[in-house]
C-alpha cells in the first residue's frame, strides 16, 4: 500500500476517535494506557490540556458506584439540573390504604404496602370486649427492596481518554 494511502487511512481513523473527557464504560479493573479512571482524582492541567478543556478545575468526576443520567436540558423531567451536577438518591412515594370502622377491622380492605397481620379480642371490663387489628407497612409488598435504590445494572469502570 502506498505511503500516502496509509497516511490518509491514519488521518481517517483519527477523525473518528473520541475526544478526551467522554466517560466510557470499561470492562476491566484497570484503564488502558492513555486513559484515566473516573475516580475523582486530580490531574495536571498543563500535562493534559485537552482533558483540561473539559474539566478545567483539574479533577475528574468520581463515577465509582454512580449512574450517569442524561441532562434534562429544559425537557422538564429533571428540571434545574446543570451539567456535571450530582444528585442524591430518591424513590417514588409508596402508599397504601386500610379501612377501619369503630374498632372492627375484620374483613376490611387494605391496599398497597399495608397488610392485615392479625386481630385480637380483649376484655374491656365493664364495657365488654373490644377488638383491635395489627396492620403492617411493608414496602417490599409493592417494590423490590435492598440497602440502596438502584436500577438493574452491570458493573463497569468508567474511564476517560487523557489526550
C-alpha positions in Angstrom: 0.0 0.0 0.0 1.5 3.4 -0.9 2.6 5.7 2.0 0.1 8.4 1.1 -2.8 5.9 1.3 -1.6 4.7 4.8 -1.4 8.3 6.0 -4.9 9.0 4.6 -6.2 5.9 6.4 -4.5 7.0 9.6 -6.0 10.5 9.4 -9.4 9.0 8.6 -9.2 6.7 11.7 -8.1 9.6 13.9 -11.1 11.6 12.7 -13.3 9.0 14.3 -11.5 8.8 17.7 -13.2 10.1 20.8 -12.1 13.4 22.3 -10.7 13.4 25.8 -13.2 13.7 28.6 -16.0 11.4 27.4 -16.7 8.8 30.1 -16.8 5.3 28.7 -17.6 2.1 30.4 -14.6 -0.2 30.5 -14.9 -4.0 31.3 -11.7 -4.4 33.2 -10.3 -3.3 36.6 -7.5 -1.1 35.1 -7.8 1.6 32.4 -5.8 1.1 29.3 -2.7 3.3 28.5 -3.7 6.9 27.8 -6.9 6.7 29.8 -7.8 7.6 33.4 -10.4 6.0 35.7 -13.2 8.4 36.6 -12.4 8.3 40.3 -12.3 11.9 41.4 -8.5 12.1 41.1 -6.7 15.4 40.3 -4.7 15.6 37.1 -2.1 18.1 35.8 -3.9 20.6 33.6 -0.6 21.5 31.9 0.3 17.9 31.1 -3.2 17.1 29.8 -4.5 20.4 28.2 -7.2 18.7 26.1 -8.6 16.9 29.1 -8.4 20.2 31.0 -10.6 21.8 28.3 -13.4 19.5 29.5 -12.5 19.6 33.2 -10.7 22.9 33.7 -10.6 22.6 37.5 -8.2 19.6 37.1 -10.3 17.0 38.7 -12.0 14.0 37.1 -15.6 13.2 38.0 -15.9 10.4 40.6 -18.2 7.9 38.9 -17.4 4.9 41.1 -20.7 3.4 42.1 -22.7 6.1 40.3 -25.1 6.1 37.4 -24.8 8.7 34.6 -28.1 10.4 33.8 -28.9 12.3 30.6 -29.1 16.0 31.1 -32.7 17.3 31.1 -31.8 20.5 29.1 -35.3 22.1 29.6 -37.3 18.9 28.9 -39.0 19.1 32.3 -38.3 15.6 33.7 -35.4 16.7 35.9 -35.6 20.5 35.9 -33.0 22.9 37.3 -30.1 20.5 36.8 -26.8 21.7 35.4 -24.2 19.7 33.5 -22.0 17.6 35.9 -24.2 18.2 38.9 -24.5 15.4 41.4 -27.9 14.3 42.7 -28.9 12.4 45.9 -30.9 9.2 45.5 -34.7 9.1 45.8 -37.6 6.7 45.4 -41.2 7.3 44.3 -43.7 7.7 47.1 -45.1 4.4 48.1 -48.7 4.5 49.5 -51.4 2.2 50.7 -54.7 2.4 52.5 -56.6 0.5 55.1 -60.1 1.0 56.3 -61.3 0.6 59.9 -64.6 1.2 61.5 -65.3 1.6 65.2 -62.6 -0.8 66.3 -63.6 -3.6 64.0 -61.1 -4.3 61.2 -62.1 -7.9 60.3 -62.9 -8.2 56.6 -61.9 -4.6 55.8 -59.8 -3.7 52.8 -56.1 -2.9 52.7 -54.1 -2.0 49.6 -50.6 -1.3 48.6 -47.9 -1.7 51.2 -50.4 -2.4 54.0 -51.4 -5.8 55.2 -53.6 -7.1 58.0 -51.4 -9.3 60.1 -53.8 -10.3 62.9 -56.7 -9.3 65.1 -57.2 -9.8 68.9 -60.1 -9.7 71.2 -59.5 -8.1 74.6 -61.7 -7.9 77.7 -62.7 -4.3 78.4 -64.0 -4.8 81.9 -67.4 -3.2 82.4 -67.9 -2.3 78.7 -67.4 -5.9 77.3 -64.9 -6.9 74.6 -63.2 -4.8 72.0 -61.2 -5.9 69.0 -58.1 -4.3 67.5 -56.1 -5.2 64.4 -52.4 -5.3 63.6 -51.5 -3.6 60.4 -48.1 -3.8 58.9 -46.5 -1.4 56.4 -44.0 -3.2 54.2 -42.7 -1.6 51.0 -41.5 -5.0 49.7 -45.1 -5.8 49.1 -45.0 -3.2 46.3 -41.4 -2.9 45.0 -38.2 -4.8 45.2 -36.1 -3.6 48.2 -32.4 -3.5 49.0 -29.9 -1.5 51.0 -30.0 1.2 48.2 -32.2 2.3 45.5 -30.9 1.2 42.1 -32.0 0.0 38.7 -30.8 -3.3 37.4 -27.2 -2.9 36.4 -23.8 -4.4 35.4 -20.6 -3.1 36.9 -18.1 -1.4 34.6 -15.2 1.0 35.3 -15.8 4.5 33.8 -12.7 5.8 32.1 -11.8 9.0 30.1 -9.2 9.5 27.4 -6.4 11.7 28.6 -5.3 13.3 25.2 
